[in-house]
Amino acid sequence: MPAFLPRTLLALCILAAASGTARAHDELHEQLPAAGRWSALFGDSRSKAQVKDGLLLGVGHERTELLPNGNLRVFRTKTYHRVKHPETGKVVRLPDRWRVRTSLLLSPALRLIRGKTTLDFHKSVDEALGYPFSEELERYFEWDEARVTATRDGRRLTRKLLLRGEVVESETYDYERDDVPLEIIGMLISVAVDQKVDRFDFDLLVPGGATHEVQAETHRVRDASRFTDGYPVPRGALKPSGDKAVVVMRLSSPVKYLIFPHKFYLVYDATEPSKALGLWGGDPDEHLQAFRAE
């Protein structure tokens, strides 16, 4: 099933080059300058990527807009045109495109202020596949809009799920200093690449308030192919020339890693890190991937 990690279009984070010294696996925020205005690294930009979420294949777009007060607006759209049959592997065109739209407002320090995600999914996919695909994704038909809003002090988030305009679920949870919301994980990691912080930990905050300790390590290489073992990364998806920063992430907890023994890989252009080149990872049977398309 799709690993809607986007909101995540992680592969389309924009960053900039700088310098710094990293320590071994300390919290990310401890290794970054305390008064960083990281929104300035992103500015106004547009990006496009080829994406795959589980069995869904499509195209993603991201647009960022730096506001006069230093806040950053992020607009993301993922449109899925095709789906892969879960049993035969045959790829068929969707009779009705599936689309995910996300808008985010971030503070100058890249703290989430508010966000909204809307889903436009269609059960006509079952007829195209001859398979009850929508039943396996039933939870994504229980809501069609998600809104996340930070409290005035920025220390808690409220998440509401809506279906046809009616609230079907609401919950509030802590948003600590070292928490990185799933929606902006790629952007915070791009800051680490920018600052040459190559080994760090952080708490990944997923919708609903659960956190997972994650450790990350950056490898600066010219050829990223050695990180693709076990994943069907398309040949030529990553340009072979040029230095790259490959950020490898995994769960820190030995118990959780035993249950989910997989990694995620984010790749940035090391010499021009305003370009994020791609991502892949997760369960190889239900993996996600995205690659920048110029």
Secondary structure as UniProt FT lines:
FT   TURN            7..8
FT   HELIX           10..12
FT   TURN            24..25
FT   STRAND          26..27
FT   HELIX           28..31
FT   TURN            34..35
FT   HELIX           38..41
FT   STRAND          45..53
FT   TURN            54..55
FT   STRAND          56..66
FT   TURN            68..69
FT   STRAND          72..84
FT   TURN            86..88
FT   STRAND          91..106
FT   TURN            108..109
FT   STRAND          112..120
FT   TURN            123..124
FT   HELIX           125..129
FT   HELIX           133..136
FT   HELIX           138..141
FT   STRAND          145..150
FT   TURN            152..153
FT   STRAND          156..163
FT   TURN            164..165
FT   STRAND          166..174
FT   TURN            177..178
FT   STRAND          179..181
FT   HELIX           182..184
FT   HELIX           185..194
FT   TURN            195..196
FT   STRAND          199..205
FT   TURN            207..208
FT   STRAND          211..221
FT   HELIX           225..227
FT   TURN            229..230
FT   TURN            235..236
FT   STRAND          244..251
FT   HELIX           254..259
FT   STRAND          264..269
FT   TURN            273..274
FT   STRAND          276..281
FT   HELIX           284..286
FT   STRAND          288..292
//
